[in-house]
């Protein structure tokens, strides 16, 4: 990841067997967990698939300036990790797979992007961590028919639009630019 991003991930990793409440992900403060008891971790390939995503979180949260806008930061963090993983894997996996969505969930998001952007417009300046977590929670449905974890898709689209405007390697700007600046420069909220 250091050669790929120019930044060194920092944090601790824990590998355990049980209680199976997550497959792999963050515990906070740069700590990550891989729970081998989770049915999603059925092969090393699946763990390897999501490793760049999680390592990107360990980079982003070190270099990212603090912001009071917790929802926007969480959305961009998840979307950015997805974007970096997709680029890192050279599109070996579909975007739906990188997002952790079924193909049906992904197609719903594409078809209903305007509705998702209305949700972004409503919540992006929210300062509550509990609301921010809802955008990354796979079990929370923020809107009618929406899949869980819609922050991943919305964040990915913000990053994608930013890169379209500022160039192929401009994604590296996201490590140090403020989330609000990235959102505004993406012009996704017209």
C-alpha positions, 0 to 999 in steps of 0.5 A: 500500500505504501508503494501504491499510495505514497502513505504508510498504513498505521494501526494494529490488526487482530485475527480471531475466531469468533464471535462472528459479528463482523467479517473484517473491519475497523474497531476505531483508533486505527485498529482492525479485526479479521474474524475467521468465524464469520461466514463471509471469510470463507477463503483467504481470497475474500480477505485479500480482496478487502485488505486494500480497503481496510488498509486505506482506512488506516491511512486516511484516518491518520492524515485526514484533517479533523472535521465536525461533519462526521457524516460527510467524513464517513461517507468519503472515507468508505467511498474512498477506500472502495475507490482505492481498492478498485484501482489497486485491484485493477478492476479485478472485482466488479464495482458491486463486489468492491462495494460489498453489494449484490448486483441488484443492490448496485443496480438499485443505487445506479438507477436511484442515484438522484435519490441517494444524492438527495439523502447526501444533501440532507445529511452531509453537514450532520455532526452526529457520529451515530448518524454517520455510522448508519451510512456505513451499516449494512443493516441500516436502510436509510431510505425506502428500498435502499440497500444498507451502507449507502455511504459506500456508493455515495462516497465512491461517486464523490471520489469518482466525480472528483477524479474525473475533474482533476485527473487520474491520480488526483485521488491521492488528494483525498488523504489530506484535503477536507471532506467538504472541499472534496465534496464541493470540488466534485460538484456532485451536488449541483 
